[in-house]
């Protein structure tokens, strides 16, 4: 079954008036909001203060795009409920390209060659298995196929982007580029092997409970092309789940920036910052929304950068047939690539559009147990503890001409999409655009309770170090230190209710 594609709130549309935002959004066909709509949106997105019952439409995490929650591994792989028959057809073709196994060039299957020569995976699906969350290697015989290390070296002020204030310049590592690939075609050496060593940390909790955290140390072992630059900065990343990306892209930039408080003017200890990045697609600064540090501004740019970085597939935005190979990897640069036949790129604009459409329309499952008393009590704990200072419960997306699936939807991502200092414990000490080495984008929480159902594990955070939702909370520091400490000190009953609420998302 599908949920109905409309709600009373979204039918009350009036005359349009001009509304200018602080950042242009050239990728979206925006119909400006009316003053009446703006007032109603403020009302419907004001956080709850009454926790005796769920909020209206709260079960529908993605508005009319929401699908029913499935109890199997396909829970994250459904098309948005409101894309229609033609949209579903486009979605399925995009899904085929998302699952497509790329092969080395030259190949008799010209449309599928161009892999690598260095790569992290042979398809999008290999990292985002069932469109879910990646994980670190689980033992000596497991690969790091859904996890890798980003790498860069510090840049000079001249390497920055003058149009972006507070931009932190970095440069690719001279030999290894911007991310390390642990697979290679025959005749080529892989760049490295990911080695992770863990130290256990004991954390006493109220009520006599004890939690255990694992603190990772990352090593780029067995380097295939010589030592790293002495100033190389490494950052571990697991593949995030793919839910609701088109809806996140459709949140007005002005609404996201309204939550930014760089100087903590309200004195609450939370100072969310926007990551402003350079868009290759639009040749201008734009609000970063996607990636662990909000390093990409659009779903298409996120998709295109993954094609070239993870699989070594050239495309209209990132044109190198050698993928992430550098000039110091001569054999890789000289190898036969898949753009040497009739194709200009290894995946063309039509293919990139289809995978982008698929990625934008992976549906968010409906909430479960929204009226369960323990879930409601956990929601109260979440809100009153101050978690919503970063995990903003809801937004209403832009009204978009011709893009009804994402248009004017009340959504519940539980993220402000801003950067926050998460403290020394989670710091990677590697900047990305305006994000410094302590800052991470607030990850959306929708679908988090179905992680084990889809992905077969409960590993969380940017590097999968947390083995449970509680461990993820206990790693919070920096701006979230007070909230983390409140969870440590609260009655065990409240802590259990908090986890139960998160599992309902």
N, C-alpha and C positions, 0 to 999 in steps of 0.2 A: 504494500500500500504506500501511497504518497500523502504527505500533508497538503492541505489546501494551500493554494498559491497566493492567497491574499488575506489581509486582516483589516479590521475596521480602521486602525490607525493610519494605514497606508492608502486609504481611499479618500481621505479628506485633503485633497489638493486644491490650492488656490492659484491666483494669478502670480506670475513670476516677477521678481524684482532682481536687480543686479546685486551680486554679492562678491566682493573681491577678497581673495585669500592672500596670506603673506607669501605663499610660494605658488608658482604656476604649476598646473597639472595637465600638460599638453596631451597626455596619453588617454585622457578621459573625456567623453562627450557630455559635459556637465550641463544640466539644466539648473540654474540658480534657485535657491530656496526662497520662499516668501517669508516675510516677517512673521506671519502666523505659524508657518511650519517651524521656523526657528524656535519660537516660544514653546510649541508643543514638544519639540525634540528635547529642549531643556527639561521639560517636565517629565518626560518618559525615561530619560537617562539619568535623572537624579538618583543617587544610590539610596537603597532602602534603609529605613530605620525601624521598620516593623517586621519581625521575623516569625510571626505566628502562621503565615501562609506565604506561598511563593508569589513573586510579582507576576503581573499579567504578562503573558507571552514568554515567561522565563524558560519554559520547557523548550521553546523553539530557538535554539542557540544561534541559528543562522537565518532567522526570519522565515520567509517563504521558501528559501533554499534548503531548509532543514529536511533530513530524511530520518526515518525511524532507526533506532539503534539496533543493529544486528548483534547477535551473540556469537559471532564467528569472526574469522580473520578477514572477512570482506567488509568489515564495518567502516573502514576508511576509504573504500574503493568505489563508492556509489556516486553517480552524477547528481548535481544539484537538482532538487525536486522541481524547480520551476524553469528548466531550460527548454522544455518542449521536445517534440519528436526530432526535428532537424538538429537541435542542439545535442541530443543524445547520440545521434549518428556521428556528429563531429567529435564528440567526446570519445566515442569508441575508436575512431580512427586515430585520435591523439593518443589513446591508451595503447594502441598497437605500436606506435612509434616510441612511447615511453618504455615499453617492454622489449623493444627491438634489440637483438644482440648484434653489435657491430663487429666487423671482421677486418683483418688487415688488408691493405691494398698491395698489389692489384688483386682483384677478385672477379669471378664471373658474375657475381651479384653486385653490380656497380652501385646500386642504391644503398648498399649496406656496408661498403668498405670505407676505410679511412681511420680505423681504430688506432689510437696512440700516435706514435710508437710507444710512448710512456703513458700510463693511465692508472686510475684507481678502480675502475669498474668497466665492464663491457656494455652496460645499459643503465638507464636511469633507475630501473626497477631493482637492479642489484644492490644499490645503496638504500633506496627507499622501498624496501621489501613490503609489498602489500600497502604501499603508500604510507607506511608507518615510520617509526623512530629507529635509527640505527643504534649500534651498541659497540662498546670496546671489545677486543678479543676476549673470549671467555676461557681460554686455556692455550697451552703451547701449540695445539693442533688447529686452532681457529685463526682465520685471517682477519685483517682489519678492513674488510671490504666496505663497510659502512662508516669508516672513520679514517681521518687523515690528519696530517700536520700542515697548517699554513706556515709560511716562512717569509720573512722579509728582513731588510736591514734598515737602520735609520737613514733618513734623507736629510738634506740641508734645506734651509728656507727657500732656496732657488728651485727646489724640486716640488714645492707645494703648489696649491691651486689658489691663485690670488683672489678669485671670486668667492671663495669659501672662507669665512672668518674662523680662526682657530683650527684650521686644517693642520693635521700632524703629518708631515711628509715622511713617507717610507719609500723604499726602492725594492725591487725584486732581488732576492739573493742571487749573486752573479752567476753561479753555476746551476742552481736548482729552481730558479724562478720564484713563483709565489705560493706554490704548494708542492708537497712531496708526493711522488707517485710510487707505489710499491709493486706495480706490475709493469711488464714490458713485453713487447713482441719478441719472438725468437731472433737472436743475433744482437739484441740490445740488453744492457744491464738495467735492472730496476734501480730506482734512485735510493731506496732505503728499505729497512724493515722497522716497523713500529714496535718499540719495546716499552712496556709499562710496568713499573714496579710500585707496589702499594705498601703504605704503612698504615696500620690500624690506629684509630684514635677513639678513645672511650669518652663518652659524653654523659655525665649523670643528669637525670631528669627528675622532676618532682614525682613524689609518690614512690620513690625507690626504684624507678625504672632506669635502665641503662641503654643507651644507643651506641652503636659503633659506626664510625665513619672510616672510609678508606681514602687516604691522601695519596694521589698519584705522582710519580715522577716519570717524565717522558724522555725517551732517548731515541734519536734517529740513528739506528744501528745499521751496520753493514752498508755504509754509504757507497754507492756504485760509481761516483764520479769525483771522488776526492773529498777533502774535508769541507765543512761548511765555513762560510765567512766568520771570523771571530766575533762579529757583532750580530750574528744571526739571531732573530727572535722567532721562537716556535710557538704555535698556538694549536692545541688539539680541538678537533671538531667532529661530532657525530652528525649523521644526517638527521634533520628534524622531520617530523611528520608533515604531511602536505595539505592539511585541512584548511579550507576557507580562505585560500590565498587571494582569490579575486575579490572577496568581501573586504579583506584587509586593505587591498589596493584602493577600494572604493570609499574608504573612510576619508572625509575631507581633511586635507592637510591642516586647515585652520583649526579643526576640532582637536587634532593631535597636539598641535603647537600650543593650544590653549592650556594644556596640562603641564607644559614645561615651566620649570621654576629654577633656572640655573643658579640663582643666588640665594635660593631658599628664603624668599621674601616672606613667606608665611610662617617660618620658624619651625616647621614640623620635621626637619631633618631630612626631607626628601627633596632632591633637586634634579628632577628628570631633565635631560637635555636631548635635543633632536640631533640625530646624525644627518648632516647635509653632505651628500656625495655627488660626484660628477657623473652624470648620465651619459653613457656612450650612445645610447639610443636617441636621446634628444639634444645632445651637445649643450648641456646646461646644468647648473646645480639643481638638485632635487632632494626632497625629503627621503632619507633612507628608511625602508620599512622591513626588508627581508634579509635573512641571515642572522647569525647569532649576535653580530654587532651592528645590525641594520645597515649593511654595506651595499645593498642594492635597492634601487628606487622602484622598480616595477617587476612584475612576474616574468615578463619577457626577458628582461636583462638578467634576472636570476637564472632563468632557464638557459639562456645563451652562454652565460659564464660557466655554468655547470657542464654544458656540452664540451666546451673547449678545455676546461680545467680537469674535469673528472674522467672524460672519455677520450679527449684529444680530437674532437670533431669540430672542424671549422664551420662557421656560420656567418650570416650577414653582419652581425655585431662584432664578433671576434673571429678574425679572418685567417688566422694562422693554421695551415694544414698540419703543422708540426705540434699543434696544441701547446703545451707548457714547456716544450723543449727550448733550451737557450742556445746562444751562439757558441758556448763552450761545450756543448754536447753535439759535436760535429756529425757523428753517424746518424743521430736522430734527425738533425736538420736536413741531411742529405737523403734520407729514406724516401721511398715512394709513398706519396700521400694520395688520398682519395679525391682530390680536386684536380687531378691531372688529366681527366677525361673530358667529357662534354660538360661536366658540372663546374660551376664557379666555386661553390662551397660543398663541403661534405654533407651538410643538411641545408636545404635552401629555405627561403623565407616561408614558403607554404608549410613545409614540415615544422619549422620553428613556431609558426602560428598555431598549428594543430596541437603541438605539445604544450604550448602556453595556454590554449583554451582548455585542454585537459587539466592542467595544473590549477587554473583559476576556478574550475568547477568541480573539484573534488569536494563532496558534500560533508558538512558537519553533522554528526548524528545528534538526535534529540537528547536532552538531559534525561536522566533516569531518577526516579524516586524524589522528585522535587518537593513533594509534600510530606515526605517521611519526617517524623519529628526529630530524629537525630541529625538528618541532613539540614533541616532548618536551623537547628541549634548550632551546627558546624558553620553554617552561613553566617549566623550572628557572630560567632567567634572570629571568622575571617574578616568580617567588616569591622567589628569593634576593635580588633587587634591592630588595625591599620593596614592590612595587606592590600586593600583597594587603593592605597596611595600610589602604588605602581600598577597593580593588576586592576585597572579600570574596568568595571563590569561590562558596560554597554556603550554602544555608539549607534547612530543612524547613518547609513551610507548616503553618498551623493544620489540625487536623482540623475539617471544616466539615459540619454536618448539612445534607443536601439540596443541596450544591454540590460534587459529586464531582470536577468538572474541576480545581478548585484545591485539593482536600482532601488533606492529608498527602503532599505531593510533595517529593522531593529535587530541588531546582533549583539551577542554576549561573548566576546573573545576573552575577557578578563586579562587585558593588556593595554598599556598606554602607548606601546610601540616606541617608547623613549629609552634613552640610555641611562643607566644608573650605576654608580660606584658600588660594587658588591664586596669590596674588602679584599684584604690580602689573600685570604684562603682561596678565592676563585680567580684571582688575578692571573692573566697570562702575560702581562708586561709587553704586549704587542699592540700598537695603535692600529686603527683602521679608520681613515678619514678623520672625523672629529672625535671618534671614540678613543679614549686613552686605554692604557693597559689594565685598568681596573674596572672598566665599564662594559656592561652587556645590555643588549636590548631586553626589555621585559618580554619573556616568551608568552604567547597566548596559551591559556590553560584549557580551552575547549578541546574535548576529546581525550584529555589526559587520563581519565579513569578507565578508558578502554585500551590503554597501552598494552597490557599483558594479553588481552584478548587478540589483538592484532599482531603484535610484534613478538609475543612469547617471552617477554621479560619486563622488568620494572626498573630499568636504568634511566636516570634523568640527569638534567643539567647538560651544559654544552659538550661535556666529554664523557657523559655516562657514568661518572664516578659514584653518584648516588644510587643505591640499590632499592630505594623506596621513596615514597613521597616525604616521609618524615626526614630521612637523610637529606633530601634536597632542601628542605626548610632549614635544617641545622647547618647547612653550608652557607646560608645567607649571612652576610656581614655588611660592613660599610653603611650605606643608607638604610639597610634593612636589619641592622644589628638589634635595634630595640624590638622589632617584631620577632626576630629569632629568639631573643632572650625571653620574651613573653611566652612563647610556645614552650620553652624549656621549663618555665616556672608555673605555668597554668595547671589547674587540676587535671589529672589523667583523663577524666571524663570529657573535659573540654577538648583536650588534645585528640582523643579518639573521634569526637564529633567533627573536628576540623578535617581530619583525614577522610572521614566518611563524606563530607561535603565535597572535597576535591575529587573523590572517586565518582561522584555523581555528575561531574562536568563532562 
